[in-house]
Amino acid sequence: MGEIRVKRVYDPPSPEDGERILIDGIWPRGIGKAQLNGRWLRELAPSAELRRFFNHRPERFAAFRDRYRAELAQKEELLAELRALARKTNLTLLYAARDRQHNNAVVLAELLSEGG
């Protein structure tokens, strides 16, 4: 089984990344398509409404996590695809936010690691 990792899209790619998946709904500033060195699954991004609610405020992260997990529950087919990938290779979830602890990739990695 591979490892599920979380990394800023601005960090340089490394061989240990395995499959790289950008999960933001908006393309990150300053990153060209070739620089991504991976896939963009914007369907797994939080809704615009949820993103506006959270607004990168750490005090709202617990509520954001609960709401985002509820949104992800409606996307089981994509989650199953990522779980299958993680069984074969390392999986690196990419995000653009500055906060490395409070972001959607952290929540998705937790969910995938739990297996559900």
Biopython code that builds the backbone (N, CA, C, O; Angstrom):
import numpy as np
from Bio.PDB.StructureBuilder import StructureBuilder

atoms = [
    (1, "MET", "N", (0.849, -1.195, 0.000)),
    (1, "MET", "CA", (0.000, 0.000, 0.000)),
    (1, "MET", "C", (0.878, 1.236, 0.000)),
    (1, "MET", "O", (1.900, 1.293, 0.685)),
    (2, "GLY", "N", (0.471, 2.213, -0.768)),
    (2, "GLY", "CA", (1.199, 3.472, -0.818)),
    (2, "GLY", "C", (0.865, 4.348, 0.372)),
    (2, "GLY", "O", (0.009, 4.024, 1.196)),
    (3, "GLU", "N", (1.547, 5.436, 0.433)),
    (3, "GLU", "CA", (1.351, 6.420, 1.491)),
    (3, "GLU", "C", (0.517, 7.573, 0.945)),
    (3, "GLU", "O", (0.671, 7.957, -0.215)),
    (4, "ILE", "N", (-0.365, 8.126, 1.773)),
    (4, "ILE", "CA", (-1.154, 9.297, 1.376)),
    (4, "ILE", "C", (-0.478, 10.517, 1.986)),
    (4, "ILE", "O", (-0.305, 10.617, 3.201)),
    (5, "ARG", "N", (-0.102, 11.444, 1.105)),
    (5, "ARG", "CA", (0.626, 12.635, 1.530)),
    (5, "ARG", "C", (-0.164, 13.890, 1.172)),
    (5, "ARG", "O", (-1.056, 13.867, 0.324)),
    (6, "VAL", "N", (0.185, 14.969, 1.831)),
    (6, "VAL", "CA", (-0.421, 16.278, 1.574)),
    (6, "VAL", "C", (0.720, 17.251, 1.333)),
    (6, "VAL", "O", (1.692, 17.282, 2.087)),
    (7, "LYS", "N", (0.596, 18.053, 0.269)),
    (7, "LYS", "CA", (1.695, 18.935, -0.096)),
    (7, "LYS", "C", (1.162, 20.185, -0.788)),
    (7, "LYS", "O", (0.189, 20.123, -1.539)),
    (8, "ARG", "N", (1.800, 21.306, -0.533)),
    (8, "ARG", "CA", (1.435, 22.531, -1.263)),
    (8, "ARG", "C", (1.831, 22.374, -2.721)),
    (8, "ARG", "O", (2.892, 21.833, -3.029)),
    (9, "VAL", "N", (0.990, 22.839, -3.599)),
    (9, "VAL", "CA", (1.257, 22.754, -5.030)),
    (9, "VAL", "C", (2.509, 23.556, -5.394)),
    (9, "VAL", "O", (3.123, 23.300, -6.430)),
    (10, "TYR", "N", (2.888, 24.506, -4.569)),
    (10, "TYR", "CA", (4.068, 25.340, -4.811)),
    (10, "TYR", "C", (5.366, 24.657, -4.396)),
    (10, "TYR", "O", (6.446, 25.107, -4.780)),
    (11, "ASP", "N", (5.280, 23.575, -3.618)),
    (11, "ASP", "CA", (6.470, 22.819, -3.247)),
    (11, "ASP", "C", (6.939, 22.014, -4.456)),
    (11, "ASP", "O", (6.114, 21.541, -5.237)),
    (12, "PRO", "N", (8.240, 21.853, -4.619)),
    (12, "PRO", "CA", (8.728, 21.121, -5.797)),
    (12, "PRO", "C", (8.301, 19.642, -5.757)),
    (12, "PRO", "O", (8.243, 19.030, -4.691)),
    (13, "PRO", "N", (8.007, 19.093, -6.925)),
    (13, "PRO", "CA", (7.676, 17.653, -6.977)),
    (13, "PRO", "C", (8.882, 16.821, -6.572)),
    (13, "PRO", "O", (10.026, 17.240, -6.747)),
    (14, "SER", "N", (8.618, 15.644, -6.031)),
    (14, "SER", "CA", (9.698, 14.722, -5.691)),
    (14, "SER", "C", (9.297, 13.321, -6.142)),
    (14, "SER", "O", (8.107, 13.042, -6.286)),
    (15, "PRO", "N", (10.258, 12.442, -6.366)),
    (15, "PRO", "CA", (9.942, 11.076, -6.807)),
    (15, "PRO", "C", (9.047, 10.327, -5.814)),
    (15, "PRO", "O", (8.298, 9.432, -6.206)),
    (16, "GLU", "N", (9.124, 10.690, -4.536)),
    (16, "GLU", "CA", (8.317, 10.020, -3.506)),
    (16, "GLU", "C", (6.844, 10.416, -3.567)),
    (16, "GLU", "O", (6.007, 9.782, -2.923)),
    (17, "ASP", "N", (6.519, 11.456, -4.332)),
    (17, "ASP", "CA", (5.130, 11.922, -4.417)),
    (17, "ASP", "C", (4.198, 10.866, -4.993)),
    (17, "ASP", "O", (3.029, 10.805, -4.611)),
    (18, "GLY", "N", (4.682, 10.045, -5.892)),
    (18, "GLY", "CA", (3.802, 9.098, -6.565)),
    (18, "GLY", "C", (2.828, 9.856, -7.447)),
    (18, "GLY", "O", (3.223, 10.747, -8.198)),
    (19, "GLU", "N", (1.556, 9.501, -7.355)),
    (19, "GLU", "CA", (0.503, 10.166, -8.139)),
    (19, "GLU", "C", (0.152, 11.486, -7.454)),
    (19, "GLU", "O", (-0.184, 11.504, -6.270)),
    (20, "ARG", "N", (0.229, 12.585, -8.198)),
    (20, "ARG", "CA", (-0.049, 13.916, -7.657)),
    (20, "ARG", "C", (-1.419, 14.386, -8.144)),
    (20, "ARG", "O", (-1.695, 14.391, -9.343)),
    (21, "ILE", "N", (-2.287, 14.785, -7.181)),
    (21, "ILE", "CA", (-3.650, 15.197, -7.502)),
    (21, "ILE", "C", (-3.928, 16.559, -6.859)),
    (21, "ILE", "O", (-3.897, 16.693, -5.636)),
    (22, "LEU", "N", (-4.195, 17.554, -7.684)),
    (22, "LEU", "CA", (-4.606, 18.872, -7.190)),
    (22, "LEU", "C", (-6.100, 18.814, -6.907)),
    (22, "LEU", "O", (-6.885, 18.437, -7.777)),
    (23, "ILE", "N", (-6.497, 19.188, -5.684)),
    (23, "ILE", "CA", (-7.908, 19.069, -5.303)),
    (23, "ILE", "C", (-8.542, 20.418, -4.960)),
    (23, "ILE", "O", (-9.525, 20.471, -4.220)),
    (24, "ASP", "N", (-7.992, 21.491, -5.485)),
    (24, "ASP", "CA", (-8.586, 22.813, -5.306)),
    (24, "ASP", "C", (-9.556, 23.095, -6.445)),
    (24, "ASP", "O", (-9.396, 22.578, -7.551)),
    (25, "GLY", "N", (-10.544, 23.903, -6.174)),
    (25, "GLY", "CA", (-11.526, 24.249, -7.184)),
    (25, "GLY", "C", (-11.065, 25.351, -8.121)),
    (25, "GLY", "O", (-11.595, 25.503, -9.221)),
    (26, "ILE", "N", (-10.087, 26.111, -7.688)),
    (26, "ILE", "CA", (-9.556, 27.220, -8.474)),
    (26, "ILE", "C", (-8.090, 26.922, -8.780)),
    (26, "ILE", "O", (-7.333, 26.508, -7.901)),
    (27, "TRP", "N", (-7.702, 27.136, -10.030)),
    (27, "TRP", "CA", (-6.312, 26.877, -10.414)),
    (27, "TRP", "C", (-5.391, 27.811, -9.633)),
    (27, "TRP", "O", (-5.670, 29.006, -9.544)),
    (28, "PRO", "N", (-4.296, 27.292, -9.063)),
    (28, "PRO", "CA", (-3.388, 28.113, -8.241)),
    (28, "PRO", "C", (-2.613, 29.149, -9.063)),
    (28, "PRO", "O", (-2.132, 28.861, -10.159)),
    (29, "ARG", "N", (-2.508, 30.325, -8.523)),
    (29, "ARG", "CA", (-1.777, 31.422, -9.174)),
    (29, "ARG", "C", (-0.312, 31.045, -9.348)),
    (29, "ARG", "O", (0.308, 30.440, -8.474)),
    (30, "GLY", "N", (0.219, 31.423, -10.505)),
    (30, "GLY", "CA", (1.646, 31.258, -10.742)),
    (30, "GLY", "C", (2.088, 29.852, -11.092)),
    (30, "GLY", "O", (3.285, 29.610, -11.245)),
    (31, "ILE", "N", (1.166, 28.925, -11.223)),
    (31, "ILE", "CA", (1.510, 27.540, -11.557)),
    (31, "ILE", "C", (1.011, 27.257, -12.975)),
    (31, "ILE", "O", (-0.177, 27.387, -13.270)),
    (32, "GLY", "N", (1.932, 26.872, -13.831)),
    (32, "GLY", "CA", (1.555, 26.478, -15.180)),
    (32, "GLY", "C", (1.092, 25.031, -15.189)),
    (32, "GLY", "O", (1.433, 24.259, -14.293)),
    (33, "LYS", "N", (0.323, 24.670, -16.187)),
    (33, "LYS", "CA", (-0.190, 23.293, -16.282)),
    (33, "LYS", "C", (0.945, 22.270, -16.256)),
    (33, "LYS", "O", (0.814, 21.220, -15.627)),
    (34, "ALA", "N", (2.051, 22.564, -16.929)),
    (34, "ALA", "CA", (3.180, 21.634, -16.974)),
    (34, "ALA", "C", (3.849, 21.504, -15.608)),
    (34, "ALA", "O", (4.385, 20.443, -15.286)),
    (35, "GLN", "N", (3.825, 22.559, -14.805)),
    (35, "GLN", "CA", (4.438, 22.533, -13.476)),
    (35, "GLN", "C", (3.708, 21.612, -12.510)),
    (35, "GLN", "O", (4.301, 21.106, -11.557)),
    (36, "LEU", "N", (2.433, 21.400, -12.754)),
    (36, "LEU", "CA", (1.643, 20.581, -11.830)),
    (36, "LEU", "C", (2.222, 19.179, -11.724)),
    (36, "LEU", "O", (2.311, 18.622, -10.629)),
    (37, "ASN", "N", (2.613, 18.611, -12.845)),
    (37, "ASN", "CA", (3.161, 17.259, -12.854)),
    (37, "ASN", "C", (2.190, 16.295, -12.175)),
    (37, "ASN", "O", (2.588, 15.480, -11.342)),
    (38, "GLY", "N", (0.917, 16.398, -12.541)),
    (38, "GLY", "CA", (-0.117, 15.551, -11.967)),
    (38, "GLY", "C", (-1.469, 15.859, -12.590)),
    (38, "GLY", "O", (-1.557, 16.453, -13.664)),
    (39, "ARG", "N", (-2.525, 15.441, -11.892)),
    (39, "ARG", "CA", (-3.906, 15.640, -12.364)),
    (39, "ARG", "C", (-4.612, 16.674, -11.506)),
    (39, "ARG", "O", (-4.229, 16.934, -10.365)),
    (40, "TRP", "N", (-5.652, 17.254, -12.085)),
    (40, "TRP", "CA", (-6.496, 18.209, -11.361)),
    (40, "TRP", "C", (-7.877, 17.589, -11.234)),
    (40, "TRP", "O", (-8.560, 17.367, -12.234)),
    (41, "LEU", "N", (-8.284, 17.310, -10.003)),
    (41, "LEU", "CA", (-9.619, 16.777, -9.732)),
    (41, "LEU", "C", (-10.409, 17.839, -8.960)),
    (41, "LEU", "O", (-10.634, 17.706, -7.757)),
    (42, "ARG", "N", (-10.817, 18.869, -9.654)),
    (42, "ARG", "CA", (-11.530, 19.961, -8.977)),
    (42, "ARG", "C", (-12.881, 19.511, -8.443)),
    (42, "ARG", "O", (-13.472, 20.187, -7.601)),
    (43, "GLU", "N", (-13.378, 18.367, -8.927)),
    (43, "GLU", "CA", (-14.658, 17.838, -8.431)),
    (43, "GLU", "C", (-14.581, 17.489, -6.939)),
    (43, "GLU", "O", (-15.608, 17.401, -6.267)),
    (44, "LEU", "N", (-13.367, 17.292, -6.428)),
    (44, "LEU", "CA", (-13.200, 16.972, -5.011)),
    (44, "LEU", "C", (-12.958, 18.206, -4.143)),
    (44, "LEU", "O", (-12.769, 18.087, -2.933)),
    (45, "ALA", "N", (-12.963, 19.360, -4.743)),
    (45, "ALA", "CA", (-12.773, 20.604, -3.985)),
    (45, "ALA", "C", (-14.032, 20.919, -3.179)),
    (45, "ALA", "O", (-15.130, 20.504, -3.550)),
    (46, "PRO", "N", (-13.874, 21.644, -2.090)),
    (46, "PRO", "CA", (-15.058, 22.109, -1.355)),
    (46, "PRO", "C", (-15.896, 23.017, -2.243)),
    (46, "PRO", "O", (-15.371, 23.671, -3.144)),
    (47, "SER", "N", (-17.180, 23.055, -1.989)),
    (47, "SER", "CA", (-18.068, 23.946, -2.740)),
    (47, "SER", "C", (-17.647, 25.394, -2.506)),
    (47, "SER", "O", (-17.001, 25.712, -1.508)),
    (48, "ALA", "N", (-18.022, 26.258, -3.433)),
    (48, "ALA", "CA", (-17.703, 27.685, -3.297)),
    (48, "ALA", "C", (-18.310, 28.242, -2.004)),
    (48, "ALA", "O", (-17.690, 29.054, -1.317)),
    (49, "GLU", "N", (-19.519, 27.800, -1.685)),
    (49, "GLU", "CA", (-20.173, 28.257, -0.453)),
    (49, "GLU", "C", (-19.369, 27.849, 0.781)),
    (49, "GLU", "O", (-19.178, 28.656, 1.690)),
    (50, "LEU", "N", (-18.904, 26.615, 0.818)),
    (50, "LEU", "CA", (-18.124, 26.134, 1.957)),
    (50, "LEU", "C", (-16.772, 26.847, 2.022)),
    (50, "LEU", "O", (-16.302, 27.193, 3.106)),
    (51, "ARG", "N", (-16.161, 27.061, 0.885)),
    (51, "ARG", "CA", (-14.876, 27.762, 0.840)),
    (51, "ARG", "C", (-15.028, 29.180, 1.404)),
    (51, "ARG", "O", (-14.184, 29.644, 2.171)),
    (52, "ARG", "N", (-16.121, 29.866, 1.014)),
    (52, "ARG", "CA", (-16.359, 31.221, 1.538)),
    (52, "ARG", "C", (-16.612, 31.183, 3.050)),
    (52, "ARG", "O", (-16.143, 32.055, 3.781)),
    (53, "PHE", "N", (-17.356, 30.170, 3.516)),
    (53, "PHE", "CA", (-17.607, 30.040, 4.960)),
    (53, "PHE", "C", (-16.293, 29.895, 5.728)),
    (53, "PHE", "O", (-16.061, 30.595, 6.714)),
    (54, "PHE", "N", (-15.446, 28.990, 5.274)),
    (54, "PHE", "CA", (-14.180, 28.719, 5.972)),
    (54, "PHE", "C", (-13.240, 29.914, 5.901)),
    (54, "PHE", "O", (-12.702, 30.348, 6.919)),
    (55, "ASN", "N", (-13.042, 30.445, 4.702)),
    (55, "ASN", "CA", (-12.222, 31.634, 4.494)),
    (55, "ASN", "C", (-10.855, 31.536, 5.171)),
    (55, "ASN", "O", (-10.317, 32.548, 5.620)),
    (56, "HIS", "N", (-10.294, 30.342, 5.248)),
    (56, "HIS", "CA", (-8.965, 30.083, 5.822)),
    (56, "HIS", "C", (-8.834, 30.574, 7.264)),
    (56, "HIS", "O", (-7.765, 31.013, 7.687)),
    (57, "ARG", "N", (-9.936, 30.493, 8.008)),
    (57, "ARG", "CA", (-9.923, 30.898, 9.424)),
    (57, "ARG", "C", (-9.834, 29.639, 10.277)),
    (57, "ARG", "O", (-10.789, 28.865, 10.340)),
    (58, "PRO", "N", (-8.686, 29.424, 10.940)),
    (58, "PRO", "CA", (-8.475, 28.198, 11.706)),
    (58, "PRO", "C", (-9.570, 27.903, 12.731)),
    (58, "PRO", "O", (-9.852, 26.737, 13.007)),
    (59, "GLU", "N", (-10.189, 28.931, 13.296)),
    (59, "GLU", "CA", (-11.238, 28.703, 14.293)),
    (59, "GLU", "C", (-12.484, 28.077, 13.668)),
    (59, "GLU", "O", (-13.339, 27.568, 14.393)),
    (60, "ARG", "N", (-12.605, 28.101, 12.362)),
    (60, "ARG", "CA", (-13.741, 27.494, 11.669)),
    (60, "ARG", "C", (-13.395, 26.122, 11.079)),
    (60, "ARG", "O", (-14.228, 25.500, 10.419)),
    (61, "PHE", "N", (-12.174, 25.657, 11.317)),
    (61, "PHE", "CA", (-11.722, 24.432, 10.656)),
    (61, "PHE", "C", (-12.544, 23.210, 11.065)),
    (61, "PHE", "O", (-12.859, 22.380, 10.212)),
    (62, "ALA", "N", (-12.894, 23.075, 12.327)),
    (62, "ALA", "CA", (-13.680, 21.903, 12.762)),
    (62, "ALA", "C", (-15.023, 21.853, 12.036)),
    (62, "ALA", "O", (-15.438, 20.791, 11.570)),
    (63, "ALA", "N", (-15.692, 22.980, 11.940)),
    (63, "ALA", "CA", (-16.975, 23.027, 11.217)),
    (63, "ALA", "C", (-16.753, 22.788, 9.725)),
    (63, "ALA", "O", (-17.541, 22.098, 9.077)),
    (64, "PHE", "N", (-15.678, 23.361, 9.184)),
    (64, "PHE", "CA", (-15.339, 23.139, 7.776)),
    (64, "PHE", "C", (-15.117, 21.656, 7.517)),
    (64, "PHE", "O", (-15.627, 21.108, 6.539)),
    (65, "ARG", "N", (-14.353, 21.004, 8.396)),
    (65, "ARG", "CA", (-14.058, 19.579, 8.236)),
    (65, "ARG", "C", (-15.359, 18.764, 8.170)),
    (65, "ARG", "O", (-15.523, 17.925, 7.284)),
    (66, "ASP", "N", (-16.261, 19.009, 9.093)),
    (66, "ASP", "CA", (-17.525, 18.268, 9.110)),
    (66, "ASP", "C", (-18.333, 18.493, 7.836)),
    (66, "ASP", "O", (-18.860, 17.544, 7.255)),
    (67, "ARG", "N", (-18.429, 19.729, 7.409)),
    (67, "ARG", "CA", (-19.218, 20.049, 6.211)),
    (67, "ARG", "C", (-18.564, 19.513, 4.943)),
    (67, "ARG", "O", (-19.247, 19.029, 4.040)),
    (68, "TYR", "N", (-17.242, 19.601, 4.880)),
    (68, "TYR", "CA", (-16.531, 19.101, 3.704)),
    (68, "TYR", "C", (-16.657, 17.577, 3.606)),
    (68, "TYR", "O", (-16.847, 17.032, 2.518)),
    (69, "ARG", "N", (-16.550, 16.902, 4.741)),
    (69, "ARG", "CA", (-16.722, 15.444, 4.731)),
    (69, "ARG", "C", (-18.132, 15.071, 4.269)),
    (69, "ARG", "O", (-18.307, 14.061, 3.587)),
    (70, "ALA", "N", (-19.123, 15.860, 4.626)),
    (70, "ALA", "CA", (-20.493, 15.611, 4.158)),
    (70, "ALA", "C", (-20.572, 15.788, 2.642)),
    (70, "ALA", "O", (-21.244, 15.017, 1.956)),
    (71, "GLU", "N", (-19.882, 16.807, 2.121)),
    (71, "GLU", "CA", (-19.854, 16.985, 0.673)),
    (71, "GLU", "C", (-19.142, 15.820, -0.008)),
    (71, "GLU", "O", (-19.590, 15.333, -1.046)),
    (72, "LEU", "N", (-18.044, 15.379, 0.571)),
    (72, "LEU", "CA", (-17.286, 14.270, -0.017)),
    (72, "LEU", "C", (-18.074, 12.965, -0.010)),
    (72, "LEU", "O", (-17.870, 12.111, -0.873)),
    (73, "ALA", "N", (-18.963, 12.809, 0.948)),
    (73, "ALA", "CA", (-19.783, 11.594, 1.021)),
    (73, "ALA", "C", (-20.631, 11.422, -0.233)),
    (73, "ALA", "O", (-21.059, 10.312, -0.547)),
    (74, "GLN", "N", (-20.872, 12.508, -0.945)),
    (74, "GLN", "CA", (-21.653, 12.465, -2.181)),
    (74, "GLN", "C", (-20.789, 12.138, -3.404)),
    (74, "GLN", "O", (-21.293, 12.088, -4.527)),
    (75, "LYS", "N", (-19.499, 11.917, -3.185)),
    (75, "LYS", "CA", (-18.561, 11.702, -4.296)),
    (75, "LYS", "C", (-17.811, 10.382, -4.131)),
    (75, "LYS", "O", (-16.602, 10.306, -4.350)),
    (76, "GLU", "N", (-18.540, 9.363, -3.747)),
    (76, "GLU", "CA", (-17.929, 8.082, -3.424)),
    (76, "GLU", "C", (-17.153, 7.472, -4.587)),
    (76, "GLU", "O", (-16.138, 6.812, -4.369)),
    (77, "GLU", "N", (-17.613, 7.682, -5.813)),
    (77, "GLU", "CA", (-16.917, 7.099, -6.967)),
    (77, "GLU", "C", (-15.494, 7.666, -7.102)),
    (77, "GLU", "O", (-14.547, 6.920, -7.352)),
    (78, "LEU", "N", (-15.353, 8.977, -6.935)),
    (78, "LEU", "CA", (-14.026, 9.593, -7.000)),
    (78, "LEU", "C", (-13.161, 9.177, -5.816)),
    (78, "LEU", "O", (-11.959, 8.961, -5.968)),
    (79, "LEU", "N", (-13.766, 9.066, -4.649)),
    (79, "LEU", "CA", (-13.019, 8.627, -3.471)),
    (79, "LEU", "C", (-12.512, 7.198, -3.660)),
    (79, "LEU", "O", (-11.382, 6.880, -3.288)),
    (80, "ALA", "N", (-13.346, 6.347, -4.234)),
    (80, "ALA", "CA", (-12.943, 4.967, -4.494)),
    (80, "ALA", "C", (-11.767, 4.929, -5.474)),
    (80, "ALA", "O", (-10.858, 4.112, -5.331)),
    (81, "GLU", "N", (-11.795, 5.814, -6.460)),
    (81, "GLU", "CA", (-10.691, 5.899, -7.419)),
    (81, "GLU", "C", (-9.383, 6.266, -6.710)),
    (81, "GLU", "O", (-8.336, 5.681, -6.989)),
    (82, "LEU", "N", (-9.448, 7.230, -5.798)),
    (82, "LEU", "CA", (-8.248, 7.636, -5.060)),
    (82, "LEU", "C", (-7.772, 6.537, -4.113)),
    (82, "LEU", "O", (-6.569, 6.318, -3.971)),
    (83, "ARG", "N", (-8.695, 5.855, -3.474)),
    (83, "ARG", "CA", (-8.304, 4.748, -2.591)),
    (83, "ARG", "C", (-7.595, 3.652, -3.381)),
    (83, "ARG", "O", (-6.596, 3.099, -2.923)),
    (84, "ALA", "N", (-8.109, 3.343, -4.558)),
    (84, "ALA", "CA", (-7.492, 2.322, -5.413)),
    (84, "ALA", "C", (-6.085, 2.756, -5.817)),
    (84, "ALA", "O", (-5.159, 1.945, -5.835)),
    (85, "LEU", "N", (-5.932, 4.022, -6.135)),
    (85, "LEU", "CA", (-4.613, 4.545, -6.495)),
    (85, "LEU", "C", (-3.650, 4.430, -5.323)),
    (85, "LEU", "O", (-2.496, 4.038, -5.495)),
    (86, "ALA", "N", (-4.132, 4.775, -4.122)),
    (86, "ALA", "CA", (-3.291, 4.742, -2.922)),
    (86, "ALA", "C", (-2.874, 3.320, -2.561)),
    (86, "ALA", "O", (-1.860, 3.121, -1.892)),
    (87, "ARG", "N", (-3.650, 2.333, -2.998)),
    (87, "ARG", "CA", (-3.248, 0.943, -2.746)),
    (87, "ARG", "C", (-2.072, 0.541, -3.634)),
    (87, "ARG", "O", (-1.321, -0.373, -3.293)),
    (88, "LYS", "N", (-1.908, 1.219, -4.772)),
    (88, "LYS", "CA", (-0.872, 0.872, -5.745)),
    (88, "LYS", "C", (0.410, 1.684, -5.590)),
    (88, "LYS", "O", (1.505, 1.168, -5.814)),
    (89, "THR", "N", (0.275, 2.952, -5.207)),
    (89, "THR", "CA", (1.419, 3.862, -5.185)),
    (89, "THR", "C", (1.195, 4.941, -4.132)),
    (89, "THR", "O", (0.121, 5.028, -3.537)),
    (90, "ASN", "N", (2.210, 5.755, -3.910)),
    (90, "ASN", "CA", (2.012, 6.917, -3.047)),
    (90, "ASN", "C", (1.044, 7.868, -3.738)),
    (90, "ASN", "O", (1.021, 7.975, -4.964)),
    (91, "LEU", "N", (0.260, 8.543, -2.940)),
    (91, "LEU", "CA", (-0.723, 9.502, -3.433)),
    (91, "LEU", "C", (-0.464, 10.828, -2.728)),
    (91, "LEU", "O", (-0.490, 10.894, -1.499)),
    (92, "THR", "N", (-0.217, 11.878, -3.496)),
    (92, "THR", "CA", (0.026, 13.199, -2.927)),
    (92, "THR", "C", (-1.103, 14.127, -3.318)),
    (92, "THR", "O", (-1.326, 14.399, -4.498)),
    (93, "LEU", "N", (-1.818, 14.610, -2.305)),
    (93, "LEU", "CA", (-2.916, 15.551, -2.508)),
    (93, "LEU", "C", (-2.349, 16.965, -2.451)),
    (93, "LEU", "O", (-1.727, 17.356, -1.464)),
    (94, "LEU", "N", (-2.567, 17.714, -3.504)),
    (94, "LEU", "CA", (-2.009, 19.054, -3.620)),
    (94, "LEU", "C", (-3.066, 20.123, -3.348)),
    (94, "LEU", "O", (-4.228, 19.977, -3.728)),
    (95, "TYR", "N", (-2.643, 21.196, -2.684)),
    (95, "TYR", "CA", (-3.511, 22.321, -2.373)),
    (95, "TYR", "C", (-2.679, 23.594, -2.491)),
    (95, "TYR", "O", (-1.450, 23.528, -2.499)),
    (96, "ALA", "N", (-3.329, 24.742, -2.582)),
    (96, "ALA", "CA", (-2.614, 26.004, -2.754)),
    (96, "ALA", "C", (-2.577, 26.864, -1.490)),
    (96, "ALA", "O", (-1.766, 27.787, -1.411)),
    (97, "ALA", "N", (-3.415, 26.596, -0.517)),
    (97, "ALA", "CA", (-3.507, 27.440, 0.686)),
    (97, "ALA", "C", (-2.156, 27.563, 1.386)),
    (97, "ALA", "O", (-1.314, 26.670, 1.291)),
    (98, "ARG", "N", (-1.962, 28.661, 2.077)),
    (98, "ARG", "CA", (-0.714, 28.864, 2.829)),
    (98, "ARG", "C", (-0.664, 28.029, 4.100)),
    (98, "ARG", "O", (0.403, 27.569, 4.507)),
    (99, "ASP", "N", (-1.808, 27.839, 4.719)),
    (99, "ASP", "CA", (-1.889, 27.118, 5.990)),
    (99, "ASP", "C", (-1.755, 25.618, 5.730)),
    (99, "ASP", "O", (-2.611, 25.014, 5.084)),
    (100, "ARG", "N", (-0.691, 25.032, 6.230)),
    (100, "ARG", "CA", (-0.405, 23.620, 5.977)),
    (100, "ARG", "C", (-1.210, 22.672, 6.879)),
    (100, "ARG", "O", (-1.235, 21.466, 6.632)),
    (101, "GLN", "N", (-1.852, 23.189, 7.897)),
    (101, "GLN", "CA", (-2.598, 22.349, 8.831)),
    (101, "GLN", "C", (-4.104, 22.435, 8.656)),
    (101, "GLN", "O", (-4.822, 21.495, 8.998)),
    (102, "HIS", "N", (-4.585, 23.539, 8.134)),
    (102, "HIS", "CA", (-6.022, 23.776, 8.024)),
    (102, "HIS", "C", (-6.401, 23.986, 6.557)),
    (102, "HIS", "O", (-6.490, 25.121, 6.088)),
    (103, "ASN", "N", (-6.620, 22.895, 5.847)),
    (103, "ASN", "CA", (-6.987, 22.995, 4.441)),
    (103, "ASN", "C", (-7.740, 21.744, 4.007)),
    (103, "ASN", "O", (-7.796, 20.757, 4.740)),
    (104, "ASN", "N", (-8.317, 21.793, 2.815)),
    (104, "ASN", "CA", (-9.138, 20.689, 2.328)),
    (104, "ASN", "C", (-8.332, 19.417, 2.085)),
    (104, "ASN", "O", (-8.869, 18.322, 2.254)),
    (105, "ALA", "N", (-7.078, 19.521, 1.699)),
    (105, "ALA", "CA", (-6.261, 18.329, 1.451)),
    (105, "ALA", "C", (-6.048, 17.528, 2.736)),
    (105, "ALA", "O", (-6.031, 16.298, 2.706)),
    (106, "VAL", "N", (-5.887, 18.219, 3.854)),
    (106, "VAL", "CA", (-5.724, 17.546, 5.146)),
    (106, "VAL", "C", (-6.970, 16.717, 5.456)),
    (106, "VAL", "O", (-6.869, 15.570, 5.892)),
    (107, "VAL", "N", (-8.130, 17.297, 5.230)),
    (107, "VAL", "CA", (-9.394, 16.607, 5.508)),
    (107, "VAL", "C", (-9.553, 15.398, 4.589)),
    (107, "VAL", "O", (-9.919, 14.314, 5.044)),
    (108, "LEU", "N", (-9.281, 15.578, 3.311)),
    (108, "LEU", "CA", (-9.418, 14.472, 2.366)),
    (108, "LEU", "C", (-8.423, 13.360, 2.672)),
    (108, "LEU", "O", (-8.773, 12.184, 2.580)),
    (109, "ALA", "N", (-7.204, 13.702, 3.030)),
    (109, "ALA", "CA", (-6.208, 12.684, 3.388)),
    (109, "ALA", "C", (-6.660, 11.883, 4.608)),
    (109, "ALA", "O", (-6.501, 10.663, 4.646)),
    (110, "GLU", "N", (-7.221, 12.566, 5.601)),
    (110, "GLU", "CA", (-7.750, 11.876, 6.786)),
    (110, "GLU", "C", (-8.836, 10.877, 6.374)),
    (110, "GLU", "O", (-8.832, 9.723, 6.801)),
    (111, "LEU", "N", (-9.751, 11.338, 5.549)),
    (111, "LEU", "CA", (-10.861, 10.504, 5.112)),
    (111, "LEU", "C", (-10.359, 9.287, 4.350)),
    (111, "LEU", "O", (-10.811, 8.171, 4.606)),
    (112, "LEU", "N", (-9.444, 9.480, 3.429)),
    (112, "LEU", "CA", (-8.905, 8.363, 2.658)),
    (112, "LEU", "C", (-8.126, 7.388, 3.548)),
    (112, "LEU", "O", (-8.192, 6.175, 3.347)),
    (113, "SER", "N", (-7.404, 7.908, 4.508)),
    (113, "SER", "CA", (-6.630, 7.064, 5.429)),
    (113, "SER", "C", (-7.525, 6.206, 6.313)),
    (113, "SER", "O", (-7.161, 5.095, 6.698)),
    (114, "GLU", "N", (-8.704, 6.743, 6.628)),
    (114, "GLU", "CA", (-9.666, 6.004, 7.442)),
    (114, "GLU", "C", (-10.310, 4.882, 6.628)),
    (114, "GLU", "O", (-10.898, 3.955, 7.184)),
    (115, "GLY", "N", (-10.191, 4.981, 5.321)),
    (115, "GLY", "CA", (-10.826, 3.989, 4.473)),
    (115, "GLY", "C", (-12.311, 4.242, 4.260)),
    (115, "GLY", "O", (-13.011, 3.388, 3.717)),
    (116, "GLY", "N", (-12.785, 5.366, 4.667)),
    (116, "GLY", "CA", (-14.198, 5.664, 4.479)),
    (116, "GLY", "C", (-14.457, 7.051, 4.806)),
    (116, "GLY", "O", (-15.597, 7.505, 4.712)),
]
sb = StructureBuilder()
sb.init_structure("model")
sb.init_model(0)
sb.init_chain("A")
sb.init_seg("    ")
for serial, (resi, resn, name, xyz) in enumerate(atoms, 1):
    if name == "N":
        sb.init_residue(resn, " ", resi, " ")
    sb.init_atom(name, np.array(xyz, "f"), 0.0, 1.0, " ", f" {name:<3s}", serial, name[0])
structure = sb.get_structure()
